[in-house]
Amino acid sequence: MGMEKISEAILDKVKAEARDIIKDAEEKAKERIAKAKKQQEARLEEEKNKLVEQAKGEAARIMAQASIKARQELLVVKTGMIDEIIGKVKKALSDSPGGKGSSLNLVKEALSTLGVDKVIVYVAPKDVAAMQKLIKEDKEVVGKVMEVKEFNCTGGVIIEDVGGKIRIDNTYDTRLETLLPQILPEISKELFGTE
């Protein structure tokens, strides 16, 4: 064998080894590229899922805020309606003349509760003259009521012992305020079908 053949054999062997190394390197490169693609796809999927979850959370937050705002607006409207009704009731009570029976009965009721002989009666400014007349005409209370004074209210009476230590508030305002917690649920149910 000549040198040329030996050289050729060595060259072929080196070429074959080089081809194997290149082939091996290409396979490893393909594996790394495939692995990198999978990692990239996994990261993209993870990021996409994060964004979707963030969007869902944001949508839920927006819906919750809208729901709260709608409930608040509805509550304002309902409260306005109830306030309007209460205002009309107060106006009706204020405009109604202090009837003989009702005003005097409130005085008598308070007198029996107080258990004192001398009292001062407070009434709405519009009712002072009428109350003075009623007291003068009623033998049961005429000697017990020392004075009739004005008090800023819609109607009814306040009875106070002469010393100012004991007071019974039988004004329409107080009676209405006492009654409202009991009737507001009924009014609300009647108006809005709930509560």
Secondary structure, 3 states (H helix, E strand, C coil): CCHHHHHHHHHHHHHHHHHHHHHHHHHHHHHHHHHHHHHHHHHHHHHHHHHHHHHHHHHHHHHHHHHHHHHHHHHHHHHHHHHHHHHHHHHHHHHCCCCHHHHHHHHHHHHHHHCCCCEEEEECHHHHHHHHHHHHHCCCCCCCEEEEEECCCCCEEEEEECCCCCEEEEEHHHHHHHHHHHHHHHHHHHHHCCC
